[in-house]
Amino acid sequence: MDQSETIATPGETNLLPEELNEEIFRLKKELNAVILAHYYQESEIQDLADFIGDSLELSRKASQTDADVIVFAGVHFMAETAKILSPDKTVLLPDLEAGCSLADSAPADLFRHYRLQHPDHLSLTYINCTAEVKALSDIIVTSSSAERILRELPEDIPVLFAPDRNLGQYLQRVTGRDMLLWQGTCLVHEQFSERKIFALRNEHPEAKLIAHPECEEVILDQADFVGSTSALLKFTQTDPSPAFIVATEPGIIHQMEKASPNKLFIPAPPDSSCACNECPYMKLNTREKLYLCMRDRKPEITMDESLRRRALAPLQRMLDLTSDSSTNIHSLLEEIRLPFTG
């Protein structure tokens, strides 16, 4: 072998960036695939995607297409959600190790045990969880739908909110509704430094602080606007401020800069000198891995049909409650069996 020949290691190729792009587009056509990229993916992946957005928004779009294959550039629970909603489609994830610290904080066996300890509580569960935990839940919510759904629930129904305690505490403050909170957190949204953000605001007095509700209370209390990733993006487009300090994973800034090229976007800094405000799981996906998963048709997300159906039920309740139809919360509550028996 010629000593100058480059050997590709696993997860890498010998293709140049433009060649990779061409191959990805070729494979997309060959597979009749749709490429989904979460806002927190690297910009080079976002620019290759058919749809960019939050996890549920992306899964909804994928289920509405005539694609045979969904290539989900995100993390594992997102690809699972796509499979739950699109069981007849092949769902590929570029790196199976792309997990989620928040989903990991709620193992299904411990969550089941916790529910058995509080059987009269309705489980309002954030979508950032595994399919097994979804299957043990009553209603799934997103950061954009949680407040609306919580306000619709009758006051006499006790609520268990999982797995994100920061989002749960935020919902308690804005609704006045007491809830039992699972103590999970997102490693990225726990990292932001109050001291460094204060210094940034002094340096850029024209900048507004915008934050995701998974952030700690001390950050949310300072924020000029709190919302889901999509809501943060929309706010930067409609608000006249010339600059924003962005307290969420900085991958979203790529879309913010594309939508508002004349505005300044400053990622909120972590408490340490590391790049801890970047999600290490999201960043496991690369353009090379995207190409390889399409070329090899793996890793593929598979799911037992019984589990899929059980996970679909609470997810469908959220979809029904947030759709344009006049779904009544009381009719959905009749489907939910309390006390929880496991």
N, C-alpha and C positions, 0 to 999 in steps of 0.2 A: 504493500500500500504506500502511496506517495505520502511522505511525512507532512506535507503541507495540506493534505486533505482534511477538511473539517468533519468531525464526527458529532452528530447531534445526540445529546443526552436526552433521557426521558423528559417530556414536557417542552422540548426544543425541536427546531427543524433547521434545515440548511437554507430555507427560503428567505429571501429578502422581504422587507415589509410590504412592498407593493405586490410581490408575488404571493404573499400570504393573503392579502386582500382579494386578489384575483381568484385564488383557490377557494376562499371562503364563499365568495359570490357564486362561483361555479357549483360548489357543493350545495349551496342553498337552493339553487334551481334544480339540481339533480335529485335532491331529497324532498323537494316541495316543503322546505322548512321555513320557519319564521324565527328570527333571532331577537331575543328579548334581553335588554340590559337594564339593570337597576341603576339608579342615579349615582350609586357609590362605586360603580366600576371605573376602571381607568378610562380616560377620554378616548383612547384609540379603539376601545371596545364599544363605547357608546356611539362612536361615529360609524360603526359597522352595523348597528342594530336597526331593525325595522321599527321597533317600539322601545322607548325609554320611559321609565316611570317607577312608581312604587310597586311592591311585589304583587298586591292584589289587582291593581290596575293593569299590570302586565298580564297576569293570568286570565283576567277577564277578556282582554283583547285577543289573547292567544286562542281562547275557547271559541271566539267568534269568527276566527279565520278558517279557511279551507285547507290550511297547512296539515301535512301528515306528521311533521316532526317539529317539536318545540325545542329550541336550543336556548337554555336559560342561563345567561351570564349573571349569576347572583349567588345566593348561598342555598344550602340544602333544603331548608324549610320552604323556601320560595319555589324551588323546583317541585317539591312535594305538593304544594298548593296547586301548581299548574296541573299535576297529574290527577289530583282529586277532582278538579273541575273539568279535565279533558282526558278521561280514562282511555279513550280509543286512539289517542295520539302518543307517539313515542316522545318521551321527554329526556333530553340529554343535559348533563351538567358538566362543564369543562373540567372541574376538579371536585371529586367526591369529598375531599378534605375541607372544602369551603363550608364550614359550619357556622355556628352563631353562638356567642357566649351567653346571650339571653335565653335562647332555646335550650342550651346545655344546663342552664340554672334550674330547669324544671324537668327532671327525669320523670317519666310516666309513672313508675311505681311509687315514687314519693308523692306525686301529685294525686294519684288515686287514694293513697293513705290519708292525705290532707283533706281531701273531699269527704272521705268516710268519717273524719273527725268533726266535720262541719256539714252534715248531710242536708240541712235545711237551707243552705246557701246556694243561690243560683251562681253558676260559674260563668263570669264574663271574662273571656280569655283573649288576650292580645294575639294577633295573628303570628307573631314571632315565636312560634313554638312548633314542636314536632307534630306529625300526623297522629301519633298515639295520644298526645295531650289534647289535641283538637277533638279526638274521639271521646275523651272523657269530659268535655266541656258542654255547656248549654248554648251559649251564643259567642261567636268569634267577633272581634272588633279590630279595627285598624286605628291608628292615631287620629285619623280624620273623622271616623265614624263613632268613636267610643263615647264622646260627650253626648252626642245626639241620642244614642241608644240608651245610655244610662239615664238620661232625663225622662225617657219614655217608660222606664220600668216603674211599676207601682212602688210607693215608698215603703209599704209593709213587707216587701220581699228583701231579705238580707242578701247581700252580694259579696261574692269572693272574686277578687280581681287578681289575675296572674298573667304573665310572670313578672312584669316590670313594676317594681315598687315606685320608681320615680314618676312614671306615667300615672300610676294609681293615685299617688299623693297629689299630683297636679289635678286629676279629675275630682278628687275630694274637695280641693280648694275652690275650683270653679263652679261646682254643682252644689256644694254643701252636703253631699251624700256620703255618709260613713260607709266604709267598706272594709272587709278583711283582705289584707294585702299579702300576696306571696312576695318573698324578699329577693327577687331576681333583679339583675341590672345588666345593662349593656356596657361592655368594657370601654367602648369609645366615648359614650356620652357621660361616663363617670370621670373622664380625664381632664376636662376643661378647667383651666386655672382662673379663679375669680380675680386674683391679684394681677395676672397678666392681661386679662380682659379689661380691668379697670385702667391699666396703663395704656392700653390700646385706645380706649375711649377718650382719654386725655390727649393722646397723640392725634386722634382723628375725631374731633368733636362733632363733625358733620355726619358721622357714621351711626347708623342704627344697629343695635344688637338684635339679631333674630335667632331663635333657638328652637330646637326640637323638644317636645315634652318628655323625652327620655332623659334629658339633662337633669342634674341635681337642682333642688329647690333654690339654692343660693344663686345659680345662674339664671333660672327662670324668673326670679324676682327682679333681676336687673333688665330683663329683655323688653324691648319695645314691641316685639311681636313673637308669639309662640304658636307653632303649628307643625303639621306634618311636613314631610319633605316637599311634596307637591305644593302645599300651601305656602311654604317658605319661598319657593321658586316664583309662584304667582305674586306674592307680596312684593318681591324685588322688582317685578315688572310694572306694577301698578302704583307703588309708592314713589313719590318724587325725590326721595333722598338720593344723593349722589354716591353714597358709599354704605356698605353693610359689613358688619362683623358677623360671620356665619358660624354659629355654634351647633354644628352637626358634622357628619363625615364630609370632608372637603371635596369628594367626588362630584357633589351637586354643583360646585362652583363652575364646572365646565359648561353646564347648561345655563347657568345664570349669566355667564359672560357672553355666551352666544345670543341669548335673548336681549341682553342690555349691555352692548359692547362699550358704551360710554360711561358705565358705572364701575366703581371700585369694589371688589369683593375680597375681604380679608378673612382667612380661616382663623377661627378662635384657637388660641394656642393651648396645648396640654400643660399640665403642671410640671412635667419634667422636660428635659431637652430632647427626648425621643420623638419619633413621629407617631405618638400614641393616639393622636386624633384621627389617624387613618385606620380603617378596619383591616386587620391582617387577614381575615377570612375572605373578604371581598377581593382583596388584592392577590389572592392565590390564583384567580382566573387571569389568564394572559391571552393575548392574540394567538400565540402558538397553540395553547391548549384548546382554544376555541376551534381552531382549524383541525387539530388532531381528533377532537371528540366528534366532529362532523365526518372526518375521513373514516374513522374506525367505528362510528355509530355507538360509542361508549365513552364514558360511563353513562348508563341508562338508569333512570329512576323507575323502579318497579314497586308495586304495592299490592298486598292482599286485598281482594275485592271487599271482604267483610270490613276490614279496617277503613278502606276508602269510603264506603257508604256511611260508616259511623262518623268519620271525620267530615264528610260532606254536610250532614244534617245541621250542625251548628254554624257552619260556614254559609250554608244556604239561607239560614235565618237572618244573618247579617245582610246578605245580598237582597233579600226580600224587604227588609226594613229600610234599606238605603236606596231602593229603586224608586222609580217614578210612580209605581203602583201604590194603591192605598192599603198596603198590608197593615193589619191591626196587631199591635203588640199583644193584646189579650188573646187573640186566636193562636198566636205562636206560643204563648206561655202554656196553653192547654196541651201542647205537644211535649212539654218538658216534664219529666217525671221527677218530682221531689217528694220525699227525701231521696237523696242520692244513695244508691245501694251498690255501686261498683260495676 
